[in-house]
Amino acid sequence: MSQLFGSKCKEGRLRMNAKQMAGYKAAEYVKDGMLVGIGTGSTAHFLIERLGQRVNEEGLNIKCVSTSIESTEFAESLNIPLLDTNDAPELDICIDGVDEVDPAFNGIKGGGGALFREKVVAMSAKYNIWICDDSKLVEKIGAFGLPVEVAPFGYKHAVRRLEEAGFVPKLRMKGEEIYTTNNHNYILDTNYDNTKFGTDYQAMERFLKGTLGILETGFFLSTTDLIISAGSDGITEIKNPNK
């Protein structure tokens, strides 16, 4: 299993094909009558694409809750029925991408800026699947950085508190403008190498969530039931033994 988490896809085209393979494979887990959480990002795009094909070609009867405006618009273009998350308090399944995941199933998400909505939807699902190309399987999470969603009002106070604790937060930008989430918040892409927490991600999560102004973090700690990874060697399904 350790070798799986150390492998890399070097070619961009191969990686995109791998994302499609993982997204299409995950779509097989969606059954008639399910309430489905659909994620955000380049790999989730292929999941939504395949679900759209199944809805239109097979008459698959599902309703979905989306984690972003981008995914909502794509799903609508494919005639996938959608619900507001408040109208679907419990989902049968949630399928989403992941930016990094280690052998203990600790993940980091939020590269696409939808971490708050992704966590709300994931936590409302009975079963969670993460889809990725195999470059996202790593021995230790953190190289990607940890996205932290903060309220715009007074966000510099949160930045200062994080810096005092050894974090290195960097405000995410989009060109010359501050990047804003679908919830109109900011994101701090945060390095935590020099904090006192080491690899105690649970303690780090508690500290961050207890800091005024921080709304959510990109830590998804052993929340998934299954990882579907794809690469040059094909598709690998890795079940979480603790779920």
C-alpha positions in Angstrom: 0.0 0.0 0.0 2.9 2.3 0.8 4.1 2.0 -2.8 0.7 3.1 -4.1 1.0 6.3 -2.2 4.5 7.0 -3.6 3.7 6.6 -7.2 3.4 9.5 -9.7 2.0 10.2 -13.1 4.5 12.3 -15.0 2.6 13.0 -18.2 -0.1 15.6 -18.2 -2.2 13.8 -20.7 -1.9 10.5 -18.8 -2.9 12.3 -15.6 -6.0 13.7 -17.3 -6.9 10.3 -18.6 -6.4 9.0 -15.1 -8.8 11.5 -13.7 -11.4 10.5 -16.3 -10.9 6.8 -15.4 -11.4 7.5 -11.7 -14.4 9.7 -12.2 -16.1 7.2 -14.6 -15.4 4.3 -12.2 -16.9 6.2 -9.3 -20.1 6.8 -11.3 -20.7 3.0 -11.2 -21.4 3.3 -7.5 -24.4 5.5 -8.1 -27.6 3.5 -8.2 -31.2 4.3 -9.2 -33.0 6.4 -6.6 -29.9 7.7 -4.8 -29.4 11.2 -3.4 -25.8 12.0 -4.5 -23.3 14.6 -3.4 -21.2 15.8 -6.4 -17.8 17.4 -5.8 -15.8 20.2 -7.4 -12.6 20.2 -9.5 -11.1 18.6 -12.6 -11.6 15.0 -11.5 -15.2 15.6 -10.2 -15.9 17.1 -13.7 -15.5 13.6 -15.2 -17.8 12.1 -12.5 -20.5 14.6 -13.4 -19.9 14.0 -17.1 -20.5 10.3 -16.7 -23.5 10.8 -14.4 -25.0 13.0 -17.1 -24.5 10.3 -19.7 -26.2 7.8 -17.5 -29.1 10.1 -16.8 -29.7 10.9 -20.4 -28.9 7.4 -21.9 -30.0 5.0 -19.2 -32.7 7.0 -17.6 -30.8 6.9 -14.3 -33.1 8.3 -11.6 -31.0 10.4 -9.1 -31.0 13.7 -7.5 -27.8 15.5 -6.7 -26.5 18.1 -4.3 -23.6 20.1 -5.7 -20.6 21.6 -3.8 -20.0 24.6 -6.0 -21.6 27.0 -8.6 -19.3 25.5 -11.2 -20.4 22.0 -10.6 -24.0 23.1 -10.4 -23.9 24.8 -13.8 -22.2 21.8 -15.4 -24.7 19.3 -13.9 -27.6 21.5 -15.1 -26.2 21.5 -18.6 -26.4 17.7 -18.6 -30.0 17.6 -17.2 -28.9 16.1 -13.9 -31.7 16.9 -11.3 -30.4 19.0 -8.4 -31.5 19.7 -4.9 -30.4 22.4 -2.4 -28.4 20.9 0.4 -31.0 22.1 2.9 -33.6 20.0 1.2 -31.4 16.8 1.4 -30.2 16.5 5.0 -28.9 13.0 4.4 -27.3 11.7 1.2 -26.7 8.1 0.1 -23.3 8.9 -1.3 -20.9 11.7 -1.9 -18.1 11.6 -4.6 -15.4 14.2 -4.7 -11.8 14.8 -5.6 -9.0 15.2 -3.2 -5.8 17.3 -3.4 -3.6 15.0 -1.2 -4.3 11.8 0.9 -2.0 9.8 3.0 -2.0 6.0 3.9 -4.0 6.8 7.1 -6.8 8.4 4.9 -6.0 11.9 6.1 -6.8 14.2 3.2 -6.4 17.9 2.2 -9.1 19.5 0.0 -9.8 23.0 -1.1 -7.6 23.6 -4.1 -10.7 24.4 -6.0 -11.9 26.8 -3.3 -15.0 24.8 -2.3 -13.8 23.3 0.9 -16.6 24.6 3.2 -19.4 23.3 0.9 -17.5 20.1 0.2 -17.3 19.4 3.9 -21.0 20.1 4.5 -22.0 17.8 1.7 -19.5 15.1 2.7 -20.6 15.1 6.3 -24.2 14.6 5.3 -23.5 11.5 3.3 -23.7 7.9 4.4 -20.8 6.9 2.2 -17.9 8.9 0.8 -15.7 8.2 -2.2 -12.6 10.2 -3.1 -11.4 10.1 -6.8 -8.0 11.1 -8.0 -5.1 10.4 -10.2 -2.4 8.5 -8.3 -0.1 11.6 -7.9 -2.5 12.6 -5.1 -1.5 9.6 -3.0 1.3 10.7 -0.8 3.2 9.5 2.3 2.7 12.8 4.1 0.1 15.5 3.4 1.1 19.1 3.5 3.2 19.8 0.4 0.1 21.1 -1.3 -0.5 23.5 1.6 -3.6 23.7 3.8 -6.5 25.9 2.5 -8.2 27.7 5.4 -11.4 29.6 4.7 -11.7 32.9 6.6 -14.3 35.7 6.9 -13.2 38.8 5.0 -14.1 41.1 7.9 -11.0 41.3 10.1 -9.2 38.4 8.3 -5.8 40.0 9.0 -6.4 39.4 12.7 -6.7 35.7 11.9 -3.5 35.9 9.8 -1.6 37.4 12.7 -2.8 34.7 15.1 -1.7 32.0 12.7 1.7 33.6 12.2 2.2 33.8 16.0 1.6 30.1 16.2 4.1 29.3 13.5 1.8 29.0 10.5 2.7 30.7 7.2 -0.7 31.8 5.7 -0.8 33.3 2.2 -3.9 35.0 0.9 -5.1 33.3 -2.2 -5.3 35.6 -5.2 -7.0 35.4 -8.6 -4.9 37.6 -10.9 -4.7 41.0 -9.2 -7.9 40.4 -7.1 -8.4 38.5 -3.9 -9.9 35.1 -4.6 -13.4 34.7 -3.1 -15.2 31.5 -2.5 -18.8 30.8 -3.5 -19.7 31.8 0.1 -17.9 35.2 -0.5 -15.1 34.4 1.9 -11.3 34.4 1.5 -8.8 31.5 1.5 -5.5 31.4 3.2 -3.2 28.8 1.7 -1.3 27.8 4.8 2.0 26.1 5.5 2.2 24.4 8.9 5.7 22.8 8.8 7.1 25.0 11.7 4.2 24.8 14.1 4.2 22.8 17.4 1.6 20.4 16.1 3.9 18.2 13.9 1.6 15.6 12.3 -1.1 15.8 14.9 -3.7 17.0 12.4 -6.6 16.6 14.8 -5.0 19.0 17.3 -4.1 21.4 14.5 -7.7 21.3 13.3 -9.0 22.1 16.7 -6.6 25.1 17.0 -7.5 26.5 13.7 -11.3 26.1 14.2 -10.9 27.8 17.5 -9.3 30.9 16.0 -11.7 33.7 15.5 -12.4 34.4 11.9 -11.6 30.9 10.6 -14.7 29.3 9.2 -13.3 26.0 8.0 -10.1 24.1 7.1 -9.2 21.9 4.2 -8.4 19.0 6.6 -10.6 15.9 5.8 -9.3 13.5 8.4 -10.3 9.8 7.7 -13.7 10.9 6.5 -13.7 8.9 3.3 -14.8 5.2 2.9 -13.1 4.5 -0.4 -10.4 6.0 -2.6 -10.6 5.4 -6.3 -7.2 6.2 -7.9 -6.1 5.8 -11.5 -2.8 6.0 -13.2 -0.5 4.2 -15.7 -1.2 0.9 -14.0 -5.0 1.3 -14.3 -7.6 1.8 -11.5 -7.0 1.0 -7.8 -9.7 1.0 -5.2 -8.5 1.5 -1.6 -11.0 0.9 1.2 -10.7 2.6 4.5 -10.3 -0.2 7.1 -11.6 2.0 9.9 -14.9 2.8 8.2 
